[in-house]
Protein backbone atom coordinates (compact mmCIF):
# COMPACT_ATOMS: atom_id res chain seq x y z
CA UNK A 1 0.00 0.00 0.00
CA UNK A 2 1.32 3.45 -0.87
CA UNK A 3 1.95 5.85 2.02
CA UNK A 4 -0.10 8.61 0.41
CA UNK A 5 -3.16 6.38 0.20
CA UNK A 6 -5.29 6.39 3.37
CA UNK A 7 -4.60 3.64 5.86
CA UNK A 8 -6.00 2.82 9.25
CA UNK A 9 -2.64 3.63 10.80
CA UNK A 10 -1.46 6.34 8.43
CA UNK A 11 1.22 8.88 9.18
CA UNK A 12 0.09 12.45 9.77
CA UNK A 13 -1.10 13.99 6.51
CA UNK A 14 -1.25 10.60 4.78
CA UNK A 15 -5.00 10.08 4.97
CA UNK A 16 -7.93 9.71 7.31
CA UNK A 17 -6.08 8.02 10.18
CA UNK A 18 -8.66 9.18 12.72
CA UNK A 19 -11.72 8.32 10.67
CA UNK A 20 -10.24 5.43 8.68
CA UNK A 21 -12.02 3.35 6.11
CA UNK A 22 -15.66 2.37 5.67
CA UNK A 23 -16.88 -0.82 4.06
CA UNK A 24 -19.68 -0.50 1.53
CA UNK A 25 -22.33 -1.71 4.01
CA UNK A 26 -21.04 0.93 6.48
CA UNK A 27 -21.41 3.61 3.80
CA UNK A 28 -24.92 2.40 2.99
CA UNK A 29 -25.86 2.69 6.66
CA UNK A 30 -24.23 6.13 7.04
CA UNK A 31 -26.01 7.47 3.95
CA UNK A 32 -29.23 5.61 4.75
CA UNK A 33 -29.24 3.98 1.30
CA UNK A 34 -29.56 0.42 0.06
CA UNK A 35 -26.20 -1.21 -0.74
CA UNK A 36 -27.17 -1.32 -4.43
CA UNK A 37 -27.32 2.50 -4.45
CA UNK A 38 -23.79 2.66 -2.97
CA UNK A 39 -22.59 0.42 -5.81
CA UNK A 40 -24.31 2.78 -8.25
CA UNK A 41 -22.60 5.81 -6.67
CA UNK A 42 -19.24 4.11 -7.21
CA UNK A 43 -20.07 3.18 -10.82
CA UNK A 44 -21.18 6.77 -11.48
CA UNK A 45 -17.93 8.12 -9.97
CA UNK A 46 -19.75 9.90 -7.18
CA UNK A 47 -17.72 7.87 -4.67
CA UNK A 48 -14.40 6.10 -4.89
CA UNK A 49 -13.71 2.65 -3.48
CA UNK A 50 -10.54 0.57 -3.48
CA UNK A 51 -9.78 -2.93 -2.29
CA UNK A 52 -7.96 -3.26 1.00
CA UNK A 53 -7.44 -6.76 2.38
CA UNK A 54 -9.85 -8.09 -0.26
CA UNK A 55 -12.69 -5.76 0.78
CA UNK A 56 -13.86 -2.67 -1.09
CA UNK A 57 -13.50 0.35 1.16
CA UNK A 58 -14.10 4.08 1.04
CA UNK A 59 -12.20 6.69 3.09
CA UNK A 60 -14.61 7.76 5.82
CA UNK A 61 -13.87 11.45 5.47
CA UNK A 62 -15.24 11.42 1.90
CA UNK A 63 -18.66 10.62 3.35
CA UNK A 64 -19.22 13.50 5.75
CA UNK A 65 -22.37 14.39 7.65
CA UNK A 66 -24.35 11.53 6.12
CA UNK A 67 -23.69 12.75 2.59
CA UNK A 68 -20.98 12.48 -0.07
CA UNK A 69 -18.74 15.56 -0.18
CA UNK A 70 -20.38 18.00 -2.57
CA UNK A 71 -17.49 18.45 -5.01
CA UNK A 72 -16.13 14.89 -4.88
CA UNK A 73 -18.03 13.55 -7.93
CA UNK A 74 -16.77 16.40 -10.11
CA UNK A 75 -13.17 15.90 -8.99
CA UNK A 76 -13.38 12.13 -9.52
CA UNK A 77 -14.67 12.66 -13.06
CA UNK A 78 -11.93 15.19 -13.82
CA UNK A 79 -9.28 12.77 -12.54
CA UNK A 80 -10.76 9.93 -14.60
CA UNK A 81 -10.73 12.16 -17.68
CA UNK A 82 -7.04 12.85 -16.98
CA UNK A 83 -6.38 9.08 -17.05
CA UNK A 84 -6.26 8.39 -13.32
CA UNK A 85 -7.52 5.01 -12.15
CA UNK A 86 -9.12 4.68 -8.70
CA UNK A 87 -5.82 3.98 -6.90
CA UNK A 88 -4.09 6.95 -8.57
CA UNK A 89 -7.07 9.21 -7.88
CA UNK A 90 -7.01 8.22 -4.22
CA UNK A 91 -3.27 8.89 -4.03
CA UNK A 92 -3.82 12.32 -5.60
CA UNK A 93 -6.63 13.14 -3.16
CA UNK A 94 -4.38 12.35 -0.19
CA UNK A 95 -1.12 13.79 -1.50
CA UNK A 96 0.11 16.32 1.09
CA UNK A 97 -0.25 19.91 -0.17
CA UNK A 98 0.55 22.77 2.19
CA UNK A 99 -1.09 25.30 -0.14
CA UNK A 100 -4.55 23.85 0.58
CA UNK A 101 -6.50 24.13 3.81
CA UNK A 102 -6.46 20.78 5.54
CA UNK A 103 -3.18 19.80 3.90
CA UNK A 104 -4.60 17.50 1.19
CA UNK A 105 -7.04 17.86 -1.71
CA UNK A 106 -9.43 15.48 0.08
CA UNK A 107 -9.49 17.65 3.21
CA UNK A 108 -9.82 20.83 1.13
CA UNK A 109 -12.94 19.42 -0.57
CA UNK A 110 -14.74 19.70 2.74
CA UNK A 111 -13.72 23.34 3.16
CA UNK A 112 -13.43 26.60 1.32
CA UNK A 113 -10.85 25.40 -1.20
CA UNK A 114 -13.05 22.88 -3.04
CA UNK A 115 -13.09 24.95 -6.22
CA UNK A 116 -9.29 25.21 -6.16
CA UNK A 117 -9.09 21.41 -5.91
CA UNK A 118 -11.40 21.14 -8.92
CA UNK A 119 -9.23 23.61 -10.89
CA UNK A 120 -6.11 21.60 -10.07
CA UNK A 121 -7.76 18.33 -11.06
CA UNK A 122 -8.91 19.90 -14.32
CA UNK A 123 -5.37 21.11 -15.08
CA UNK A 124 -4.10 17.52 -14.89
CA UNK A 125 -5.88 16.78 -18.16
CA UNK A 126 -3.71 19.26 -20.07
N, C-alpha and C positions, 0 to 999 in steps of 0.2 A: 504494500500500500504506500502511496506517495505521501510525504509529510504534509504537503499543502492540501491534501484531501481530508475532509473531516474524519476524525477518529474519536472513539469514546475516551481515549486518553491522549488527546492531542496536546502539543506544545502550545503555549500562548500564541494567539494569532493564527493558528493552523486550522481552526475550524470550531465547530460548536461543542467544545469540550464539556461545558456545563450542561447544555441541553441534549447533546448527543444525537443519536439516530432514532428514527421511528420506523417500525415495520409498516407495511401497507395496511394491515388491520388497525394499527394504532392511529394512522392518519385518517382512516375512514371514521373511526370513533371520534377523533378530535374535530373533524369537519362535519360530523353528523351526516355522513353519506354512506351509501352502500359501497362495498368493496369494488364492485364493477365500475362505479363512477370514478373511483381513485385510479383504476387502470385506464379509464378513458382520459383522465386529466394527464396522465403520463404520456399516453399515445399522442395527445394533442399538444404536447410540450408546454403544458401549464404547470407541471411539476417535473422534477428530475429524480430518478431513482437509479441506484447502482447496487450491484451485488456485493455484499460483505458477508463472508462466511456462508455463502450459498443462499443468502436471503436478500431479497430486494429491500433496500432501505432508503429513506429520505432524511436529509438533515433536518432536525426538529426546528431549527430557527427559520427555515423557509416556509413553515406553516405556523404563522403567528396569529394569536388571538382568534383561533378557530376559523382562520381563512388563509388562503395562499397569499403570499406577499403580492401586492398589487402589480408591480412592474416585473415580477419574475417571468411570466409567460413571454413578454416582449423580449426580454434579455435572452431567454433560452432560444427563441426563434432566431434572433440575430446571431447568436453563437453557432447555431446549426447552419445558418446560411453561410457563415464564415468557414464551415468545414469542421467544426468541433463536434466530436462525439460526446456522449454523456460523461465519460470519465474526464475528458479534457475540459468540458464546460464546468464541471464541478471543481477541478483544479483552478480554473480561471476565477471562479466565484470566490474561492478561499485563498487566493494568492494575496499575501500581505501587501498593502498599499497605504503608505502613510499620508497620501494626499486625499484620502477619502475618510469621512467620519466613520468610525467603527473599525477602521484599519483593513477592511477587505470589501470587495464589491458586494458580497452577500450581506454584510452588516449594513452597508450604505443603502441597500435597497429598502431597508426598513426605516430609513431616515430621510433627511432633506437632500441627499445627493443621488437619489434614484435616477434622475434624468441624466446626470453626469455618467453614471454607470451605463445607461442605455447608449449614450453618445460614444463611450469608449468601446462598447461591444460592437456598435455599428461600424466604427473605424477599423475593426479587425478584418472586415470583409474587403478592404481596399488595399 
